[in-house]
Amino acid sequence: MKASDLKNKGVKIKLKDKEYELKFDMNTFCELEEVYGDINKAFEDLQNKKFKAIRALIYAAIKAEVENITLKEVGQMITLDELEELSLAINKALNMSMPEKEEDMGEH
C-alpha cells in the first residue's frame, strides 16, 4: 500500500466538549508507529480492546490537528463510558481511510 492510496476521510468524535476528526492518513500511521513502536502490535492490541491501543490511535489522529497535545492529555480526555463508542469510531475511520480492494485478476 502506498501513502497515496490512503483516502483523506475521517469520522468526527467529541472529547471534553471539543470535536476532532479521527482520520488515518500517513502522518497518523507514522505517529502511531513512533508512539507504539510496532504498528501491527497496536492493531492487535486494538482488536483485544486494550486501553493503551485505543488511547494511542486517538492520540495519533488528534496529533495531526493539535501538534502540541500529549498522550496524557488525550488519556485525560477519554472516559471509560466512551470506550465502546470510540472503538467503533476508530474502526469506522480505519475502514474509511483504506484504499478500495482491487479485484485479483490473476496477475502476479
N, CA and C of each residue as an Amber inpcrd file, in Angstrom:
protein
   324
   0.8480000  -1.1830000   0.0000000   0.0000000   0.0000000   0.0000000
   0.8880000   1.2390000   0.0000000   0.5530000   2.1820000  -0.8310000
   1.2770000   3.4470000  -0.8880000   0.4990000   4.5010000  -0.1140000
   1.2310000   5.5010000   0.3450000   0.5810000   6.5950000   1.0840000
  -0.4970000   7.2510000   0.2340000  -0.2760000   7.3320000  -1.0570000
  -1.2490000   7.9740000  -1.9400000  -2.5370000   7.1660000  -2.0640000
  -2.4980000   5.8820000  -1.6640000  -3.6990000   5.0480000  -1.7130000
  -4.6550000   5.3420000  -0.5560000  -4.1550000   5.9520000   0.5180000
  -4.9990000   6.2460000   1.6730000  -5.9940000   7.3430000   1.3150000
  -7.2230000   7.1660000   1.7340000  -8.2560000   8.1690000   1.4790000
  -8.1880000   9.2330000   2.5570000  -8.5520000  10.4400000   2.2050000
  -8.4950000  11.5560000   3.1450000  -9.8810000  11.7730000   3.7580000
 -10.3970000  10.7340000   4.4240000 -11.7210000  10.7980000   5.0290000
 -11.5990000  10.4770000   6.5010000 -12.4830000  11.0460000   7.3050000
 -12.4290000  10.7960000   8.7340000 -13.8040000  10.7540000   9.3720000
 -13.7920000  10.5440000  10.6860000 -15.0000000  10.4520000  11.4890000
 -14.8820000  11.4920000  12.5970000 -15.9500000  12.2290000  12.8220000
 -15.9520000  13.2230000  13.9010000 -16.1790000  12.5230000  15.2460000
 -15.3510000  12.8930000  16.2330000 -15.5460000  12.4190000  17.6010000
 -15.5470000  13.6290000  18.5200000 -16.1620000  13.4730000  19.6720000
 -16.2110000  14.5730000  20.6300000 -15.5570000  14.1090000  21.9250000
 -14.5540000  14.8590000  22.3700000 -13.8570000  14.5890000  23.6200000
 -13.8030000  15.8760000  24.4200000 -14.2630000  15.8240000  25.6460000
 -14.2390000  17.0070000  26.5250000 -14.8350000  18.2330000  25.8380000
 -15.9980000  18.0660000  25.2560000 -16.7360000  19.1590000  24.6220000
 -16.0290000  19.7850000  23.4260000 -15.0500000  19.0950000  22.8650000
 -14.3780000  19.5790000  21.6620000 -14.4560000  18.4900000  20.6090000
 -14.7090000  18.9090000  19.3750000 -14.8280000  17.9560000  18.2850000
 -13.4860000  17.8170000  17.5580000 -13.1520000  16.5740000  17.2340000
 -11.9320000  16.2590000  16.4930000 -12.3070000  15.3660000  15.3200000
 -11.4510000  15.3860000  14.2980000 -11.6560000  14.4710000  13.1870000
 -10.6910000  13.3090000  13.3490000 -11.2470000  12.1270000  13.4870000
 -10.4750000  10.9060000  13.6130000 -10.2070000  10.4240000  12.1920000
  -8.9960000  10.7160000  11.7050000  -8.6560000  10.4190000  10.3170000
  -7.3050000   9.7090000  10.3080000  -7.2120000   8.6440000   9.5470000
  -5.9730000   7.8820000   9.4860000  -5.3190000   8.0730000   8.1260000
  -4.2970000   8.9270000   8.1290000  -3.5050000   9.1700000   6.9340000
  -2.0590000   8.7840000   7.2400000  -1.1530000   9.0750000   6.3560000
   0.2410000   8.6800000   6.5390000   0.8330000   9.2920000   7.8070000
   0.5180000  10.5440000   8.0980000   1.0400000  11.1760000   9.3120000
   0.5300000  10.4690000  10.5650000  -0.7310000  10.0810000  10.5470000
  -1.3060000   9.3780000  11.6960000  -0.6080000   8.0390000  11.9060000
  -0.4110000   7.2890000  10.8230000   0.2420000   5.9880000  10.9510000
   1.6920000   6.1280000  11.4010000   2.3900000   7.1510000  10.9210000
   3.7750000   7.3880000  11.3610000   3.8140000   7.7400000  12.8430000
   2.9010000   8.5860000  13.2770000   2.8320000   8.9640000  14.6950000
   2.5220000   7.7400000  15.5520000   1.6010000   6.9280000  15.1010000
   1.2440000   5.7140000  15.8360000   2.4470000   4.7710000  15.9370000
   3.1580000   4.6350000  14.8550000   4.3450000   3.7680000  14.8510000
   5.4020000   4.2910000  15.8220000   5.5620000   5.6160000  15.8610000
   6.5430000   6.2100000  16.7650000   6.1420000   6.0160000  18.2300000
   4.8710000   6.1990000  18.5290000   4.3890000   6.0810000  19.9000000
   4.3580000   4.6230000  20.3590000   3.8720000   3.7480000  19.4930000
   3.6160000   2.3640000  19.8840000   4.8070000   1.4500000  19.6330000
   5.6820000   1.8600000  18.7250000   6.8390000   1.0330000  18.4130000
   6.5760000   0.0790000  17.2630000   5.4660000  -0.6190000  17.2960000
   5.1290000  -1.6170000  16.2780000   3.6630000  -1.4200000  15.9080000
   3.4290000  -0.9690000  14.7000000   2.0690000  -0.6560000  14.2740000
   1.1880000  -1.9000000  14.2400000   1.7680000  -3.0400000  13.8830000
   0.9870000  -4.2790000  13.8690000   0.5540000  -4.6690000  15.2800000
   1.4260000  -4.4660000  16.2470000   1.0940000  -4.7490000  17.6490000
  -0.0180000  -3.8020000  18.1180000   0.0360000  -2.5490000  17.6530000
  -1.0080000  -1.5880000  18.0150000  -2.3720000  -2.0800000  17.5410000
  -2.4470000  -2.5730000  16.3080000  -3.7240000  -3.0480000  15.7780000
  -4.1530000  -4.3610000  16.4310000  -3.1970000  -5.1970000  16.7760000
  -3.5110000  -6.4290000  17.5050000  -4.1050000  -6.0790000  18.8770000
  -3.4710000  -5.1340000  19.5590000  -3.9710000  -4.7080000  20.8640000
  -5.3300000  -4.0140000  20.7460000  -5.5400000  -3.2990000  19.6500000
  -6.8360000  -2.6670000  19.4220000  -7.9200000  -3.7320000  19.2940000
  -7.6260000  -4.8100000  18.5720000  -8.5800000  -5.9190000  18.4300000
  -8.9270000  -6.5180000  19.7950000  -7.9440000  -6.5120000  20.7020000
  -8.1410000  -7.0480000  22.0440000  -8.6570000  -5.9900000  23.0230000
  -9.0220000  -4.8210000  22.4730000  -9.6130000  -3.7140000  23.2380000
  -8.7530000  -3.2640000  24.4090000  -7.4500000  -3.1870000  24.1690000
  -6.5410000  -2.6980000  25.2080000  -6.5930000  -1.1770000  25.2410000
  -6.6640000  -0.6490000  26.4580000  -6.7660000   0.8000000  26.6360000
  -5.6130000   1.5440000  25.9750000  -4.4060000   1.0190000  26.1130000
  -3.2150000   1.6540000  25.5640000  -3.3440000   1.8450000  24.0480000
  -3.8840000   0.8590000  23.3660000  -4.0260000   0.9360000  21.9110000
  -5.0790000   1.9710000  21.5150000  -6.1980000   1.9820000  22.2310000
  -7.2550000   2.9550000  21.9260000  -6.7280000   4.3700000  22.1230000
  -6.0580000   4.6080000  23.2540000  -5.5040000   5.9350000  23.5230000
  -4.4690000   6.3050000  22.4580000  -3.6070000   5.3700000  22.0810000
  -2.5530000   5.6470000  21.1000000  -3.1290000   5.9990000  19.7290000
  -4.1460000   5.2830000  19.2920000  -4.7460000   5.5750000  17.9920000
  -5.4470000   6.9210000  17.9890000  -6.1690000   7.2190000  19.0560000
  -6.8400000   8.5140000  19.1370000  -5.8080000   9.6400000  19.2080000
  -4.7700000   9.4330000  20.0000000  -3.6970000  10.4180000  20.1030000
  -3.0650000  10.6720000  18.7350000  -2.7260000   9.6060000  18.0320000
  -2.0590000   9.7480000  16.7290000  -2.9240000  10.5430000  15.7550000
  -4.2350000  10.3190000  15.7940000  -5.1390000  11.0420000  14.8980000
  -5.2940000  12.5030000  15.3060000  -5.4360000  12.7600000  16.6080000
  -5.6060000  14.1380000  17.0870000  -4.3230000  14.9380000  16.8990000
  -3.1760000  14.2900000  17.0320000  -1.8800000  14.9620000  16.9130000
  -1.7360000  15.6600000  15.5580000  -2.3780000  15.1410000  14.5410000
  -2.3370000  15.7850000  13.2240000  -3.0150000  17.1510000  13.2560000
  -4.0080000  17.3140000  14.1260000  -4.7250000  18.5890000  14.2660000
  -4.1040000  19.4840000  15.3270000  -3.6900000  18.8760000  16.4500000
  -3.1860000  19.6120000  17.6060000  -1.7710000  19.1260000  17.8900000
  -0.8090000  19.7740000  17.2620000   0.5650000  19.2800000  17.2670000
   1.1860000  19.1530000  18.6560000   0.8150000  20.0140000  19.5890000
   1.4730000  20.0040000  20.9040000   0.7240000  19.1830000  21.9580000
  -0.2550000  18.3810000  21.5600000  -1.0050000  17.5610000  22.5240000
  -0.1370000  16.3780000  22.9800000  -0.3680000  15.9200000  24.1980000
   0.4010000  14.7900000  24.7270000  -0.4980000  13.5700000  24.9070000
   0.1420000  12.4040000  25.0330000  -0.5950000  11.1720000  25.2970000
  -1.4170000  11.2820000  26.5780000  -0.8120000  11.8660000  27.6110000
  -1.5210000  12.0080000  28.8910000  -2.7460000  12.9010000  28.7430000
  -2.6210000  13.9710000  27.9790000  -3.7650000  14.8580000  27.7770000
  -4.8980000  14.1230000  27.0630000  -4.5540000  13.3300000  26.0550000
  -5.5790000  12.5530000  25.3540000  -6.2120000  11.5510000  26.3140000
  -5.3910000  10.8950000  27.1150000  -5.9050000   9.9470000  28.0990000
  -6.8680000  10.5940000  29.0780000  -6.6050000  11.8350000  29.4540000
  -7.4880000  12.5600000  30.3730000  -8.8020000  12.9650000  29.7070000
  -8.7970000  13.0430000  28.3920000  -9.9970000  13.4390000  27.6490000
 -10.9600000  12.2700000  27.4360000 -10.4750000  11.0420000  27.5850000
 -11.2710000   9.8520000  27.3140000 -11.8570000   9.3150000  28.6210000
 -13.1490000   9.0680000  28.6110000 -13.7730000   8.4490000  29.7770000
 -14.0710000   6.9820000  29.4670000 -14.1640000   6.1870000  30.5090000
 -14.4500000   4.7590000  30.3260000 -15.7960000   4.5400000  29.6470000
 -16.7360000   5.4430000  29.8870000 -18.0590000   5.3390000  29.2590000
 -17.9960000   5.4820000  27.7430000 -16.9580000   6.1550000  27.2480000
 -16.8400000   6.4270000  25.8120000 -16.0600000   5.3600000  25.0540000
 -15.4560000   4.4210000  25.7500000 -14.5490000   3.4650000  25.1000000
 -15.2010000   2.6800000  23.9720000 -16.3870000   2.1760000  24.1850000
 -17.0550000   1.3830000  23.1370000 -17.3410000   2.2530000  21.9180000
 -17.8530000   3.4460000  22.1620000 -18.1520000   4.3760000  21.0690000
 -16.8750000   4.7670000  20.3210000 -15.7960000   5.0050000  21.0560000
 -14.5210000   5.3610000  20.4190000 -13.9400000   4.1960000  19.6270000
 -14.0810000   2.9890000  20.1400000 -13.6160000   1.8060000  19.4030000
 -14.3430000   1.6840000  18.0680000 -15.6450000   1.9160000  18.0870000
 -16.4270000   1.8760000  16.8460000 -15.9960000   2.9870000  15.8870000
 -15.7410000   4.1760000  16.4330000 -15.3030000   5.3030000  15.6000000
 -13.9370000   5.0180000  14.9730000 -13.0400000   4.4120000  15.7420000
 -11.7110000   4.0580000  15.2220000 -11.8650000   3.0800000  14.0670000
 -12.6640000   2.0430000  14.2570000 -12.8640000   1.0550000  13.1910000
 -13.4730000   1.6890000  11.9470000 -14.4520000   2.5640000  12.1480000
 -15.0900000   3.2380000  11.0110000 -14.0790000   4.1260000  10.2840000
 -13.2880000   4.8760000  11.0450000 -12.2930000   5.7670000  10.4370000
 -11.2290000   4.9640000   9.6850000 -10.8030000   3.8530000  10.2550000
  -9.8250000   3.0000000   9.5720000 -10.3900000   2.4590000   8.2670000
 -11.6230000   1.9850000   8.3070000 -12.2550000   1.4630000   7.0900000
 -12.4210000   2.5450000   6.0340000 -12.7390000   3.7500000   6.4610000
 -12.9190000   4.8550000   5.5200000 -11.6080000   5.2880000   4.8870000
 -10.5040000   5.1300000   5.6050000  -9.2240000   5.6230000   5.1020000
  -8.5050000   4.6380000   4.1920000  -8.8590000   3.3730000   4.2780000
  -8.1590000   2.3610000   3.4930000  -8.5800000   2.4030000   2.0310000
  -7.6400000   2.0860000   1.1390000  -7.9730000   2.0640000  -0.2910000
  -8.9410000   0.9320000  -0.5970000  -9.6630000   1.0910000  -1.6810000
 -10.5710000   0.0390000  -2.1250000  -9.7420000  -1.1690000  -2.5430000
 -10.2400000  -2.3620000  -2.2270000  -9.5380000  -3.5680000  -2.6590000
  -9.8050000  -3.7570000  -4.1430000  -8.7250000  -4.0200000  -4.8500000
  -8.8670000  -4.2700000  -6.2830000  -9.1210000  -5.7450000  -6.4970000
  -9.8820000  -6.0320000  -7.5280000 -10.1350000  -7.4240000  -7.8640000
  -8.8430000  -8.0680000  -8.3160000  -8.5820000  -9.2670000  -7.8300000
  -7.3930000 -10.0100000  -8.2360000  -7.6660000 -10.5760000  -9.6170000
  -6.9290000 -10.1140000 -10.5850000  -7.1210000 -10.5280000 -11.9610000
  -6.2300000 -11.7140000 -12.3270000  -5.6450000 -12.3530000 -11.3370000
  -4.7900000 -13.4980000 -11.5920000  -3.3880000 -13.1060000 -11.9980000
  -3.0680000 -11.8280000 -11.9460000  -1.7280000 -11.3780000 -12.3070000
  -0.8650000 -11.3350000 -11.0810000   0.3200000 -11.8890000 -11.1540000
   1.2240000 -11.8790000 -10.0250000   2.5800000 -11.3910000 -10.4310000
